[in-house]
């Protein structure tokens, strides 16, 4: 059947990319893994393998610096956005992005924020707030790293960051579970400050809209 033929072709491609990935793993070649992600963009199982390998080799062979380059970050983000509904891919991707963002210069961090970094993190909060608390927490850690640069707070506000953070918190409040277990989301320090700033921006915009209406 046609479906059976497609499945066989998909399995064959997955095996091919897995073999290719093993070669890049042996050489700790992160850019090669990133290349494989793009070549296998329509194969979720290969994407899972790729992001795991990227994380494992992040501190080998100068990979952290290589992946910190703008083009590399955009390629990685492009694949994560393409598979934004895949929690396993996106969780590891968020961890990698947070690691990298924490060591970027202010200028490069600003570039990351306005080029999909902020919007991806916020989208993850919206998409997974009901199904994956750990992923949402990691999205908050990425937002925390991005908010080292003030300009990214405005970018966050522009992509619905305030509403996204509040919705995730309401869905997953911090509370005591069984025994000593604590459940729910934690707001990192820079995110707390960013929320306050975005609330101020909301008030500023509301005041501006009121002024425009009165002027008309």
Helices and strands as residue ranges (DSSP letters): H 2-26, H 30-39, H 44-56, H 63-67, H 70-82, H 87-101, H 106-112, I 113-117, H 118-128, H 133-146, H 150-158, H 161-171, E 175-176, E 182-183, H 189-215
